[in-house]
Amino acid sequence: MLSTQISRRSFGRSVLFSPGLALGVRHAGAVPVTGDQVLRQLLTGNQRFVAGKPLHPRRRPEDFRPLAAGQKPIACLVACADSRVAPELLFDQGVGDLFVIRIAGNYVDGAGASVKGSIEYAVAELGVPLILVLGHTECGAVKAAIQHLDHPEALPSYINQLVNQIKPAVSAVQGQGGDVLGNAIASNVSRSAARLKTLEPILAPRVKAGTLQVTGAVYDLSTGGVSVLNDKALALAG
C-alpha cells in the first residue's frame, strides 16, 4: 500500500556524516558524486532541519558572487509550488545547490515542455546525478483531485486542467484502504518519478546506464521530515 508513512531508506536513517557531503562536495571541487551520495546529503540536511540544527550553508552575499558566471547544482528537484515547501530550507542547502522546478501538485505527465524541458536541462547541461520528485502532506492539488475525481469540469479555467492531470494517480489507489490522501500523494509522486525514468531521449538512457538516479519522496509539513518512497512503491507506479 502506498502511504506517506513509508520509511526512509536504511541509509537515510543511519547515514554517515561527512563534512564534504554536508557542505556540498561539488562546490568543493571534488570528483563528481553519484545520485545516491547526493540523496544522502539531502537527507542528512533534512535531519539537521528537523533537529533544529541547520548549518545554513552558502547563504551570505559573498557566496552568491562566485556563482554569477555559472552554476553546478547537485540535484534537480520537482517540488510543489506550495508556500510551505522550501527545498533549500528543508534540506539545509545553500545557493547554487539545488535546481528546483516547482509546480502545484508536483506532477510531470501533462505538465508540458516547460517542466520536462527544465528537468532535461538540469541533466543534459548541468549534469545533475539526481532528480528528486518531492510531494508533501496535505497537498491541496491532490485533495482537489480526490474531491472532484468524477467531475471533470468542476473547477474553473486552468485549475481544472491542472487537477485533471493528477486524477490518474488518485484512481490508481482507489480501493486500497487506509489513508486515502496519503496514498494518493505517494501515488502522484511515484507516477512522476516512474515517468521521468522512461523519458526519452535524455533521461532514460542515463537512468539505464546508472549515471542518473530518479527518486520520489514526501515531505511532512507537520514534522519537517522527508520520507523516501521505497523501490516497491516506485515499481507499483511504473
C-alpha positions as CSV (number, residue, x, y, z in Angstrom):
1,M,0.0,0.0,0.0
2,L,1.3,3.4,-0.9
3,S,1.5,5.7,2.1
4,T,3.3,8.9,3.3
5,Q,4.3,6.7,6.2
6,I,6.7,4.8,4.1
7,S,10.0,4.9,5.9
8,R,13.3,6.4,4.6
9,R,15.7,4.0,3.0
10,S,18.0,2.5,5.6
11,F,20.9,4.8,4.7
12,G,18.6,7.8,5.3
13,R,18.3,6.7,9.0
14,S,22.0,5.8,9.5
15,V,23.8,8.0,7.0
16,L,27.5,8.7,8.0
17,F,28.0,12.4,8.4
18,S,30.7,13.6,6.0
19,P,31.8,17.2,6.0
20,G,32.3,17.0,2.3
21,L,28.8,15.8,1.7
22,A,27.2,18.1,4.2
23,L,28.8,21.2,2.8
24,G,28.4,20.3,-0.9
25,V,31.2,18.3,-2.4
26,R,30.7,19.6,-6.0
27,H,31.3,23.1,-4.8
28,A,34.5,22.0,-3.1
29,G,35.9,20.8,-6.4
30,A,35.8,17.1,-5.5
31,V,35.2,14.3,-8.0
32,P,31.6,14.1,-9.3
33,V,29.2,12.5,-6.8
34,T,26.6,9.8,-7.5
35,G,22.9,10.2,-7.2
36,D,23.0,8.0,-4.1
37,Q,25.6,10.3,-2.4
38,V,23.6,13.4,-3.3
39,L,20.4,11.9,-1.8
40,R,22.4,11.1,1.4
41,Q,23.5,14.7,1.5
42,L,19.9,15.9,1.2
43,L,18.6,13.6,3.8
44,T,21.4,14.5,6.2
45,G,20.5,18.1,5.7
46,N,16.9,17.3,6.4
47,Q,17.8,15.6,9.6
48,R,19.6,18.8,10.7
49,F,16.5,20.8,9.8
50,V,14.2,18.6,11.8
51,A,16.5,18.7,14.8
52,G,16.6,22.4,14.7
53,K,20.4,22.5,14.0
54,P,20.7,23.7,10.4
55,L,24.1,24.8,9.1
56,H,22.6,27.4,6.8
57,P,25.4,26.8,4.2
58,R,26.4,29.3,1.5
59,R,23.8,32.0,2.1
60,R,26.0,35.0,2.6
61,P,26.4,37.7,0.0
62,E,29.9,36.6,-0.8
63,D,28.6,33.1,-1.6
64,F,26.5,34.4,-4.4
65,R,29.3,36.2,-6.3
66,P,31.2,33.2,-7.5
67,L,28.0,31.7,-9.0
68,A,27.4,34.7,-11.2
69,A,29.4,33.2,-14.0
70,G,27.8,29.7,-13.8
71,Q,26.1,27.1,-11.8
72,K,26.8,23.4,-10.8
73,P,23.8,22.2,-8.8
74,I,24.0,18.8,-7.2
75,A,20.3,17.8,-7.7
76,C,17.2,18.7,-9.6
77,L,14.0,18.8,-7.5
78,V,10.5,18.7,-8.9
79,A,8.5,20.2,-6.0
80,C,5.1,21.6,-5.3
81,A,4.5,25.4,-5.6
82,D,3.0,25.3,-2.0
83,S,4.5,28.2,0.0
84,R,5.2,25.8,2.9
85,V,7.6,23.7,0.8
86,A,11.0,25.4,0.5
87,P,13.6,22.8,-0.7
88,E,16.7,24.8,0.2
89,L,15.4,25.3,3.8
90,L,14.1,21.8,4.5
91,F,17.2,20.1,3.1
92,D,19.5,22.8,4.6
93,Q,21.3,23.5,1.4
94,G,22.8,26.8,0.0
95,V,22.7,28.9,-3.0
96,G,23.6,27.0,-6.2
97,D,23.0,23.6,-4.7
98,L,19.5,22.8,-6.0
99,F,17.9,23.2,-9.4
100,V,14.3,23.5,-8.4
101,I,11.2,23.2,-10.6
102,R,8.0,24.0,-8.7
103,I,4.5,23.3,-10.0
104,A,1.3,22.9,-8.0
105,G,0.9,19.2,-7.4
106,N,4.5,18.4,-8.4
107,Y,3.3,16.2,-11.3
108,V,5.2,15.5,-14.6
109,D,2.8,13.8,-17.0
110,G,0.8,16.6,-18.7
111,A,2.9,19.3,-17.3
112,G,4.2,20.3,-20.7
113,A,7.5,21.2,-22.2
114,S,8.4,23.9,-19.7
115,V,8.6,21.3,-16.9
116,K,10.1,18.4,-18.8
117,G,12.5,20.7,-20.7
118,S,13.7,22.3,-17.4
119,I,14.4,18.8,-16.0
120,E,16.2,17.8,-19.1
121,Y,18.3,20.9,-19.0
122,A,19.3,20.1,-15.4
123,V,20.6,16.7,-16.5
124,A,22.0,17.4,-20.0
125,E,23.5,20.8,-19.4
126,L,24.2,21.0,-15.7
127,G,25.0,17.3,-15.2
128,V,22.9,16.6,-12.0
129,P,23.1,13.0,-11.0
130,L,19.8,13.0,-9.0
131,I,16.2,14.0,-9.8
132,L,14.1,14.1,-6.7
133,V,10.3,14.4,-7.1
134,L,9.1,15.8,-3.8
135,G,5.5,15.7,-2.8
136,H,4.1,16.8,0.6
137,T,1.4,16.0,3.1
138,E,-1.9,17.9,2.9
139,C,-1.4,18.7,-0.8
140,G,-4.2,20.9,-2.0
141,A,-3.9,19.8,-5.6
142,V,-4.2,16.2,-4.7
143,K,-7.1,16.9,-2.3
144,A,-8.9,18.6,-5.2
145,A,-8.3,15.6,-7.5
146,I,-9.8,13.3,-4.9
147,Q,-12.8,15.6,-4.3
148,H,-13.5,16.1,-8.0
149,L,-12.4,12.7,-9.3
150,D,-15.8,12.0,-11.0
151,H,-16.4,15.6,-12.0
152,P,-14.0,16.6,-14.8
153,E,-15.5,20.1,-15.3
154,A,-15.9,21.0,-11.7
155,L,-13.2,23.7,-11.4
156,P,-12.6,26.9,-13.3
157,S,-10.2,27.5,-16.1
158,Y,-6.7,26.1,-16.0
159,I,-7.1,25.0,-12.4
160,N,-9.4,22.3,-13.7
161,Q,-6.8,21.2,-16.2
162,L,-4.1,21.0,-13.6
163,V,-6.2,18.9,-11.2
164,N,-7.3,16.6,-14.0
165,Q,-3.6,15.7,-14.6
166,I,-3.4,14.4,-11.0
167,K,-6.6,12.3,-11.1
168,P,-4.9,9.2,-12.7
169,A,-2.7,9.0,-9.6
170,V,-5.8,9.1,-7.4
171,S,-7.6,6.5,-9.5
172,A,-4.6,4.2,-9.2
173,V,-5.0,3.8,-5.5
174,Q,-8.8,3.7,-5.3
175,G,-10.0,0.8,-3.0
176,Q,-6.6,0.3,-1.3
177,G,-8.0,1.4,2.1
178,G,-6.1,3.3,4.7
179,D,-5.2,6.9,4.3
180,V,-6.8,7.9,1.0
181,L,-5.0,11.3,0.8
182,G,-1.6,9.8,1.9
183,N,-1.9,7.0,-0.7
184,A,-2.8,9.5,-3.5
185,I,0.0,11.8,-2.6
186,A,2.5,9.0,-2.7
187,S,1.0,7.6,-5.9
188,N,1.3,11.0,-7.6
189,V,5.0,11.3,-6.6
190,S,5.7,7.7,-7.7
191,R,4.0,8.1,-11.1
192,S,6.0,11.2,-11.8
193,A,9.3,9.5,-10.8
194,A,8.4,6.5,-12.9
195,R,7.6,8.7,-15.9
196,L,10.9,10.5,-15.7
197,K,12.8,7.2,-15.7
198,T,11.4,6.4,-19.1
199,L,11.6,9.9,-20.6
200,E,13.4,9.8,-23.9
201,P,15.8,10.8,-25.3
202,I,17.8,12.4,-22.5
203,L,16.8,10.9,-19.2
204,A,16.0,7.2,-19.9
205,P,19.4,6.3,-21.3
206,R,21.2,7.9,-18.3
207,V,18.9,6.0,-15.9
208,K,19.7,2.8,-17.7
209,A,23.4,3.5,-17.6
210,G,23.3,4.2,-13.9
211,T,24.6,7.8,-14.2
212,L,21.2,9.3,-13.2
213,Q,19.0,8.4,-10.3
214,V,15.3,9.3,-10.1
215,T,13.7,9.1,-6.7
216,G,10.4,10.1,-5.1
217,A,9.9,11.4,-1.6
218,V,7.2,13.0,0.6
219,Y,7.7,16.0,2.9
220,D,5.7,16.0,6.1
221,L,4.5,19.5,6.8
222,S,3.9,18.8,10.5
223,T,7.3,17.3,11.4
224,G,9.6,18.7,8.7
225,G,10.8,15.2,7.9
226,V,11.3,13.8,4.4
227,S,10.5,10.1,3.7
228,V,11.9,8.5,0.6
229,L,9.4,6.2,-1.2
230,N,10.8,2.7,-1.3
231,D,11.5,0.8,-4.5
232,K,8.3,-1.3,-4.2
233,A,6.2,1.9,-4.3
234,L,8.1,3.2,-7.3
235,A,7.7,-0.1,-9.1
236,L,3.9,-0.1,-8.5
237,A,3.7,3.3,-10.1
238,G,5.6,2.1,-13.2
